[in-house]
Amino acid sequence: METRRMELLARIAEMYFEQQLTQSQIAQKLGYSRSMISRLISEAREQSIVEIRIHYPLQRVRELEVYLQKVLQLKEVRVLQRGSLGHSEMLRRLGALAALLLEAHLQEHIIIGTSWGTAVYETVNAVHSQTLEGLRVIQMIGSLGTLNSDIDGPELARRLARLLGGQYSTLPLPLIVDSETTKLALLNAPHIRRVMYQFKQIDLALVGIGTIDVEHASLLRAGYLDSYQLESLREAGAVGDVCAIHVDIDGNLVNTPLTRCIVGVDPATLCSIPVRIGVAGGQSKALPIVAASRAKFINYLVTDEIAALRIQKFFEGDGTL
């Protein structure tokens, strides 16, 4: 779009949203018809010159936060009150709650590592724009190359860095390669080694928590795993993953030919990051959250009431869900 057109849209948007002039008043000042002003305001929204953010009251369930912090041995837990929210709206509000936790840890020269997925996307989308000197965002796992690039690792790293006025580094490799030999060869490339060297400098990790539940497995929906591979992970004891590192319910690593072909941060490096914020909600994420906590992949958790209650049932029942 031409610069002059964008400036016009921005001027009209400022008059309407900030100066609170009516469309008729703007039309009179600029010499346009009222209907034209209405169309230009709509165009400003479509072109993202205007972004409308609704700040919902984020109600939390304090007693479940205290409970999960104790049984999962985490530093802090935030539990969103779910109520009658549908899954998509729950994720949006979960992201807003996680963004508040993330922002509480931000400081100049911080290095942030990101994974991928809808929960991480919603978190990044809710972060307030600011400028932090020396901030850097690093993509911690290979790319999925999904049709929805917004939730993929490279785009999330870029978007978060731009929101916070920092720099970013992406990992230009696929998440899963065809063999362990191929993986080792790729990781030895100088430009890849430079990116992965930065993993050890990360101060804060923002990660989603995956499940092997067929209906909700993100790697299956993204086309990176098929149902046979998902079943092989289940047979090996996997219940979930963080950064595509699969673990069983006790937090032990699952070792299969497939897991040895995954490109990304290694478990020991992930666990060494001082602040590790996991974001996940819904009943299918209950066991994966338990596993991720036991593996020490996360030490902060943002989840919803449904997942929290099922985790409570797991600990107070017979160890199953």
N, C-alpha and C positions, 0 to 999 in steps of 0.2 A: 504494500500500500504506500502511496506517495506520502512524503513527510508533511506536506501542506494539508492533506486530507486527515492525517492522524492528529495534527495540531488542532484542526477544526473540531474533530470529534472530542478531543480532550478538553477543549475550551467549553463546548456545549455541556459536556458531562460535569465539569466543574461548576458551571452556572446552575445546573439542575440539582446536583447532589450536594454540593458544598454551600453554594450561595442560596440554595432553596428557592430559586426563581421558578415560576410556573412556565410551562411550555409556551403559553401565549406571550409572556413577558420576554422570554428568550427570542421568540420569533420576531417580536417588535424591535428588539435591540439589534438583531442581526439581519433583518430584512428577509426572513424566510417565512413560509407558511407554517402554521402550527403542526400540520400533518407531517411536513418535512422534518421539523424538529423532533417529533416523536420517532420517526424512522431513524434519524441520526443517533438518538439516544439508544435505540435498540442495536444499531450497528456498533456503537461504542462497547456495548456489553459483549456482543459476538466476537469482537476483535480483542477482547480482554483488556481494553483500555480502562474499563470499569470492572472491578471485581466486588461482588456483593458477598459478604461473610455474615452469616447468622450465628450469633453467640448464644447457643442453647445453655440453659443452666445445667451443669454437669453434676448430677446428684450421685453421691458415692455411698457405698455400704460399708461403714466404718468397722463394724464387728467382723465382717468377712476379711477385711484388709488385715486386721490384727491377727486373725486366725491363720490366714495363708502365710503371713510373714513368719509366724512361728513354725508351722509344720513344714514349710518349704525352705526355711532358713535363709530368707532373703533380707536385704537391707531395707527395702520399702516396697509396698504393694498398694496399688490403687485399683479399686473395684467399681466399675460403672454400674449404677442401678439400671437394670434392663427394662423392667416394666413390660409394656406391650410392644416395644420397638421391634421392627423387622430386622433381618440380618444386615441389610445394606445401611440402614440408619444407625444400627448399633455400631457398625464399623466406623462410620463417620464420627460419631461421638466418642468412640474409643480412641480414634486418632487425635481428636481434640484434647482428650485427657492425657494422652501420651505426649503430645506436643508441649503441654504445660510442664510435665516432668522433665522433658528434654531441655526446655528453655531454662529451667532452674539450675541446670548444670553447665550452661554455656558460659564461656569466658574467652578472652582473647588468646590466640595461639593454640586453641584446642584442636585436636585432630579427631574427626568423627569417622567411624566405619559404618557402612550401611549394607544391608542384605537386599532383599527384594520382596515383592508381594503387596497385596491390597492393604493390609494393616499398616505396613511401613509407608505406603503411598498416602493413606489418609492422615498419618502422623505428619509427614512432610507437608502435605497440603494445608495443614492447620497451623504450621509454624508462622509466627509473625516476622515480617521482614525487618532486618536490622543489619548493621555492619559491624563485624568483629575482626579486628586486625589480626592477621596471621592465621585465620581459621582455614582448615583444609578438610575436605570430605573425600573419603576413599571407598571405592567399591570393593567389597570383600569377597565376592564370589563371581564366578564367570557369568556371562550373559545367557539368558534363556532364548532371546530372539523371538519372543511371543508376538502375536498380532497386536496385543495391547502393550505398546512400548512404555506407557506411562508407569507401569508397575515393575518394569525391569530395572536391573541394577544400575546401568549407565545413566539412564534418565533420572532416576531418583537421586543419584550422587550429584549430577549437574544441577538439578532443581534445588536441592537443599543448599548447595554451595552458593548459588545465586541469591537465594533468600537471605542468607547470612553474610553476604558480601565477601565470600572467601573463594579459594581455589579448589579444584577437584582433580582426582586421578581415577581413571577407569581401568578395568582389567579386561583388555580386548581379547578375551578367549571365551569359548563356549563353556557352559556349566559342566557338561558331561562330554568326554571325548571317547573315542572308540577303544582305547586300550591304555593300560598303565604305562606302557612304553611311550606312547604318544604324549601322555600327560607329562612325563619326566622330561621329554625332549622340549616341549613347549615351555615348561617352567624354567629351563636353562637359558632361554633366550634373554639377552641382556636387558631389553626394555621391560620384559615381564618381571625379571628379577628386581628391577628398580622399584616397580609398583609393589611387589610382595614384600620387599624389605621394609616398606612403610607400615606394613601390618603391625610390626612390633612397636611402632610409635603411637598407635591409636590410644586415645584417652577414653573415648566413649563409643560403644557399639550400639546401634539401633537395629534390632533384628525382629523378624517375624518368627513364628513357631509353627512348623508344618506338621501335618498329620498323614497317616497312611490310610485313613478312612476313605474308601473309594469315592464316596459322594463329595468329599471336601478336600481331597488331596490336590494341592496346587500344582505339583509337578506332573500329575496325571492330566489335569485340565490344560496345562500349558503344552502338553504333547511331548514332554521330555522323558516321561516314563510311560510304559504301557501297562496294562492290567497284570500281565505275567510278571514283569519286573517288580511291580508293587507287591504282588503276592510273594515273590521271593524275599523281599525285605521283611514282610510280615512273618514268614516262616523262619527267618533268621533272628526274630525276636524284636524287630523295630516297632516302636509305637509312634515315633515322631522324629522331627529333625530341626536343627537350627543351622542356617547357612548350608543346608543340604548335608550336614553331618548327622547321620542317623544313629539313634540310641535306643536301648531298650528301657523298660519301665524303671529299672534301677539306675539308669544313667550310664550304663556301659556302652562303649562303642560297638556298633554292628559292622562286622568286617565281611564284605562280600566282593566278588569281582566288580560289581557295579559301583560300590562305594569307593573302591580304589581308583575309579576313573573320574571322580568329581574334582573339579578345579576350584580352589578357593582357600580361605583361611584354614589353617590346621587347628585341631582341637586345643592343643596346648597354648597356642598363641591367642586363640579366642578367650580361653579361660584367664589369661594373664591381663586382659584389658580391665582397667580399674572399674569403669562403669559399664554394665552390660544390661541394657533395657530391652526386655522382651515384650512384644505387643501381640496379643491373641485373644479372641473371644469366641463364644459358642460352645456347645456341649462337646463337639468333636475335638476340641483343643484341650480338654481337661487332662487326659493322660499324657499328651505331649508336653504340657506345661510341667507336670510332675517330673517327667523324664528330663526335661531341659534344666530344671532346677537342681535335680540330683547330679546331673553331669557338670554342674557349675557353669553352664553356658550363659546363664543369666543370673544377675543378683538384684535386679529391679524388675517388677512385673506390673503391667497394665492389662487388666482383663475385665470381663463382665460378670454379672451376677450369676448367669447360667453356668458358666465354666466354674466359677468359684464354688457354687453349691455342689456341683458334681465332684469336685476335688474333695470337698468336705465329706461327701458320702464315701468316697474312696478311702479316706483315712479313718473314718469312724465306722465303716462297715467291714466287709470281709476282704478288702483289698482289690475289689473288682468294680466295674461300672456296668 
